[in-house]
Amino acid sequence: MRLGARPAAGLTHSKGSRFTRRAFVASALAAPFAGGTARAAGALNAYSIWPENYARPMMEAFEKASGIAVKFVRFSSGEALARVTAEKNNPQIDVLFGGPVETFTAGQSKGVFEPYKSPSWADLPARFKDKDGQWTAIADDPLVFMTNTAFLKQHNLQPPASWGDLLNPAYKDMLQMADARTSGTAVTRIFSILQAHDRNEDAAFAYMKKLRKNIQSYTKSGGGGTLPVGLGQAGGGIFFIVDALFTRQKGYDVQISFPKEGIGSAAECIALIKGAKNLDAGKKLIDWATSPDMQSLLAPNKINFLPAHPKVAADPSLADVLKGAKIIEIDEAWAGANRQRIIERWIAEVLNAG
């Protein structure tokens, strides 16, 4: 589940469709599809960076529409990227599904994807597709500030409206947000801060070092801090809107706000794996996921991503939350090329600063 700690790497199989089910147990270190690799024309394997409760209904709908069975394992973006890179010479999956674009641009630089342009490719804005078809967006996911309403009242605070507001001493040891070693949410947050500082790395890292003093904990997954904030165990954090709105929809009294300087958004992408054993089936999943067929199912399933396809309108309640928000564009090519270096600097200068 997305709220609170996302499930650790664990094999998930869509259920409820007409295909035969098997129970799997897989550790994060084991070959996830060992003994169960889909090789038939009507089956495929995938790693999903979307958590199980978002990916499962999409995979079930694809199975129903296509007759192609899908086996998928959920990993955080860092783990998924590490796996597809390590498996480059013996791919275990056909498609990498979901996850922020910088994960895909980083994978692109490692040569793990097979270029493929779905029929929807031409309809998409430039920021939602690689020019060579190495990845294509299936949704968009802005970051937000999320704070606990009772915490704000207790400290006589308004919801934070600038990056500087999070440095308020009232938040000391009361913020939770994701760890860049494992989470794409964290990496998008860091690149948002860099972009808000006009890519002045020293200024951005000086800000993050100050922010470190208010961090209660860095969570493994991007949504891992949402439940503590909802429960009032933490005062606030920075999350993707898909997680923040899910928290509010579950009934927790939280506030969602945006910094006046702007905040980044991550295109959520899909890509075909080079050397995929089920190439045609993988292409069909990409055709479907990049089309209105899948993206029109987001709102009915209460999945708060913005559709990437221009023919699918955002849910009115989601559009209302974003009204007035300043979303700044992150240069995904630069982010992908500098991803590892920036993460290593964050570990050395921010995480280990204590």
C-alpha positions in Angstrom: 0.0 0.0 0.0 1.1 3.5 -0.7 0.2 5.1 2.6 2.8 4.8 5.2 5.6 2.4 4.4 5.3 1.2 0.9 5.7 -2.5 0.6 9.3 -3.6 0.4 10.5 -5.2 -2.8 8.1 -8.0 -3.2 6.7 -9.8 -6.1 3.2 -8.8 -6.9 0.9 -10.4 -9.4 -2.3 -8.8 -10.5 -5.4 -10.5 -9.3 -9.0 -10.7 -10.1 -8.6 -11.4 -13.8 -9.2 -14.6 -15.6 -5.6 -15.7 -15.6 -4.2 -18.5 -13.4 -2.6 -17.1 -10.2 0.4 -18.3 -8.3 1.7 -17.2 -5.0 5.3 -16.0 -5.0 7.8 -15.3 -2.3 10.9 -13.5 -3.3 13.5 -11.7 -1.4 14.9 -8.4 -2.7 18.2 -10.2 -3.4 16.8 -13.2 -5.3 16.0 -13.3 -9.0 12.5 -12.1 -8.8 11.2 -14.3 -11.7 13.3 -17.3 -11.1 11.3 -20.4 -12.2 8.4 -18.2 -13.4 9.7 -16.1 -16.2 7.1 -15.3 -18.7 8.2 -16.4 -22.2 5.0 -17.0 -24.0 3.7 -14.5 -26.6 0.8 -13.8 -24.3 2.8 -12.9 -21.2 5.3 -10.4 -20.0 7.4 -9.5 -16.9 7.8 -6.0 -15.5 9.3 -4.0 -12.7 6.9 -1.5 -11.4 8.1 1.6 -9.6 4.5 2.5 -8.9 3.4 0.9 -5.7 1.2 -2.2 -5.9 -2.1 -0.5 -5.1 -1.6 1.8 -8.1 0.0 -0.7 -10.5 -2.3 -3.6 -9.8 -5.6 -2.1 -11.2 -3.7 -0.9 -14.3 -2.2 -4.3 -14.9 -5.5 -6.0 -14.4 -7.2 -3.7 -16.9 -4.4 -4.4 -19.4 -4.8 -8.1 -19.0 -8.5 -7.8 -19.6 -8.0 -5.6 -22.6 -5.2 -7.5 -24.3 -5.3 -11.1 -23.1 -1.6 -10.8 -22.1 -0.7 -11.9 -18.6 1.5 -9.6 -16.6 3.8 -10.6 -13.7 5.3 -7.6 -11.9 7.5 -6.8 -9.0 7.5 -3.5 -7.2 10.8 -1.8 -6.4 11.6 1.8 -5.5 13.2 3.7 -8.4 16.8 3.3 -7.2 16.4 -0.4 -6.7 14.7 -0.9 -10.0 17.4 1.1 -11.8 20.1 -0.9 -10.1 18.4 -4.2 -11.1 17.9 -3.4 -14.8 21.5 -2.2 -15.0 22.8 -5.3 -13.3 20.6 -7.5 -15.6 21.7 -5.7 -18.7 23.3 -8.8 -20.2 20.5 -11.1 -19.2 17.3 -9.1 -18.9 14.7 -10.5 -16.4 11.9 -8.2 -17.5 10.4 -6.7 -20.6 9.1 -3.4 -19.4 10.0 -0.9 -16.7 6.7 0.6 -15.6 6.2 3.9 -13.7 8.7 6.0 -11.8 10.1 9.5 -12.3 11.7 10.5 -15.6 15.2 11.0 -14.1 15.3 7.3 -13.3 14.7 6.6 -17.0 17.2 9.2 -18.3 19.8 7.7 -16.0 18.9 4.2 -17.3 19.0 5.6 -20.9 22.6 6.6 -20.3 23.4 3.1 -19.2 22.0 1.6 -22.5 19.3 -0.6 -20.9 16.3 0.5 -23.0 15.1 -0.5 -26.4 13.8 2.6 -28.4 10.1 2.3 -29.1 7.5 4.9 -30.1 3.9 4.0 -29.3 1.1 5.3 -31.4 0.5 8.0 -28.8 4.1 9.3 -28.9 3.4 12.0 -31.5 0.5 13.4 -29.4 2.6 14.0 -26.3 4.3 17.3 -25.3 8.1 17.2 -25.6 8.8 16.9 -21.9 6.7 13.7 -21.9 8.9 11.7 -24.4 12.4 11.0 -25.3 13.1 12.1 -28.8 14.4 8.7 -29.7 11.6 6.8 -28.0 13.7 5.4 -25.2 11.0 6.3 -22.7 7.5 7.8 -22.8 5.5 9.4 -20.0 2.3 7.9 -18.8 1.5 10.5 -16.1 2.7 13.6 -14.3 3.3 13.9 -10.6 4.1 17.3 -9.0 5.8 17.5 -5.6 3.9 19.3 -2.7 4.5 20.3 0.9 2.2 18.3 3.2 1.8 19.4 6.8 -0.3 18.1 9.8 -3.1 20.6 10.6 -2.9 20.1 14.4 0.8 20.6 14.3 0.4 23.9 12.4 -2.2 25.1 15.0 0.0 24.1 17.9 2.8 26.2 16.6 0.7 29.0 15.2 1.9 28.4 11.7 0.4 28.7 8.3 1.0 25.9 5.7 4.6 26.5 4.4 4.5 28.8 1.3 8.2 29.0 0.6 11.2 26.7 0.8 12.5 29.0 3.6 9.4 28.3 5.7 10.6 24.7 6.2 13.7 26.0 8.0 11.5 27.4 10.8 12.8 26.1 14.2 9.3 24.9 14.9 9.9 22.1 12.5 13.1 20.9 14.3 13.1 17.1 14.1 9.6 17.1 12.8 10.0 16.7 9.1 10.0 13.4 7.2 10.9 12.9 3.6 12.5 10.3 1.4 16.0 9.1 1.2 17.8 9.7 -2.1 19.7 6.4 -1.9 16.4 4.5 -2.7 13.7 6.9 -3.6 12.9 8.7 -6.8 10.7 11.1 -4.8 13.8 12.2 -3.0 15.8 12.7 -6.1 13.1 14.8 -7.7 13.0 16.9 -4.5 16.7 17.5 -4.6 16.6 18.5 -8.3 13.7 20.8 -7.4 15.8 22.5 -4.8 18.6 22.8 -7.3 16.3 24.3 -9.9 14.8 26.7 -7.3 18.4 27.9 -6.7 19.0 28.3 -10.5 21.2 25.2 -10.4 23.7 26.9 -8.0 24.7 23.7 -6.4 26.6 25.3 -3.5 23.6 27.4 -2.6 21.2 24.5 -2.9 23.3 22.2 -0.8 23.7 25.0 1.8 19.9 25.1 2.0 19.6 21.3 2.3 22.2 21.3 5.1 20.1 23.8 7.0 17.0 21.7 6.3 18.7 18.6 7.6 18.4 20.0 11.2 14.6 19.8 10.9 14.6 16.2 9.5 13.2 13.6 11.9 13.9 10.7 9.5 14.6 10.0 5.9 12.3 7.2 4.7 13.2 4.4 2.2 10.1 5.1 0.0 8.7 8.3 -1.3 5.4 8.0 0.5 6.9 6.5 3.7 6.5 9.7 5.7 2.9 10.4 4.8 1.4 8.2 7.5 3.5 9.7 10.3 2.5 13.2 9.1 -1.1 12.2 8.9 -1.0 10.8 12.5 0.8 13.9 13.8 4.0 11.9 14.6 5.7 14.3 12.2 4.8 17.9 11.4 5.3 17.7 7.6 7.3 16.7 4.6 7.7 16.9 0.9 5.9 14.2 -1.1 4.5 13.6 -4.6 0.9 14.8 -4.9 -0.2 11.3 -5.6 0.8 10.3 -2.1 -0.3 13.5 -0.3 -3.8 13.4 -1.7 -4.1 9.7 -1.0 -3.3 10.6 2.7 -6.0 13.2 2.7 -8.5 10.9 1.0 -7.9 8.4 3.8 -9.3 11.0 6.2 -6.1 12.4 7.8 -6.2 16.2 8.5 -3.3 17.4 6.5 -2.6 20.6 4.5 -1.2 20.7 1.0 0.7 23.7 -0.1 3.3 24.9 -2.6 6.4 27.1 -2.4 6.2 30.4 -4.1 9.6 29.9 -5.7 8.2 26.8 -7.5 8.5 23.1 -7.1 9.3 20.3 -9.5 7.2 17.7 -11.1 8.2 14.2 -12.3 6.9 12.7 -15.5 6.1 9.1 -14.7 7.4 6.9 -17.5 7.5 3.5 -19.1 10.2 1.9 -21.2 10.9 -1.2 -23.2 14.0 -3.2 -21.9 16.8 -3.9 -24.4 16.9 -7.7 -25.0 13.3 -8.2 -23.7 12.3 -11.8 -24.1 8.6 -10.8 -24.7 9.2 -7.9 -27.0 5.8 -7.7 -28.7 3.9 -8.1 -25.5 6.0 -5.4 -23.9 5.2 -3.1 -26.8 1.5 -3.7 -26.4 1.7 -2.7 -22.7 3.5 0.5 -23.7 0.9 1.2 -26.4 -1.9 0.8 -23.8 -0.2 2.7 -20.9 0.6 5.7 -23.1 -2.9 5.9 -24.5 -6.1 7.4 -23.1 -7.2 3.8 -22.5 -5.1 3.5 -19.3 -4.8 7.1 -18.3 -8.6 7.5 -18.2 -8.6 4.9 -15.5 -6.5 6.9 -13.1 -9.3 9.1 -11.6 -11.9 6.3 -11.3 -9.3 4.3 -9.3 -8.5 7.3 -7.1 -4.9 7.5 -8.4 -3.9 11.1 -8.2 -1.5 11.3 -11.1 -2.1 13.9 -13.8 -2.7 12.1 -17.2 0.2 12.7 -19.6 -2.0 12.2 -22.7 -3.6 15.5 -23.8 -6.9 13.9 -24.6 -7.4 12.9 -21.0 -8.5 15.7 -18.7 -7.3 15.9 -15.1 -9.8 15.0 -12.4 -11.5 18.4 -11.4 -10.6 17.9 -7.7 -6.9 17.3 -8.6 -6.9 20.3 -10.9 -8.4 22.5 -8.1 -5.5 21.5 -5.7 -3.0 22.6 -8.3 -4.6 25.9 -9.1 -2.1 28.6 -8.5 0.8 26.3 -8.0 4.1 27.2 -9.6 5.5 24.1 -11.2 9.1 24.5 -12.4 10.5 22.3 -15.1 13.5 20.1 -14.3 15.8 19.4 -17.2 15.5 15.7 -17.2 18.5 15.2 -19.4 20.8 17.1 -17.0 19.2 15.4 -14.1 19.7 12.0 -15.5 23.3 12.7 -16.4 24.1 14.1 -13.0 21.8 11.9 -10.9 24.5 9.6 -9.3 26.9 12.5 -8.7 24.2 14.6 -7.0 23.1 11.7 -4.8 26.6 11.0 -3.7 27.1 14.6 -2.8 23.8 14.6 -0.9 24.9 11.5 1.1 28.3 13.0 1.9 27.2 16.5 2.7 23.6 16.3 3.9 22.6 12.8 5.0 25.9 12.2 6.9 25.8 15.7 8.4 23.6 14.2 11.1 
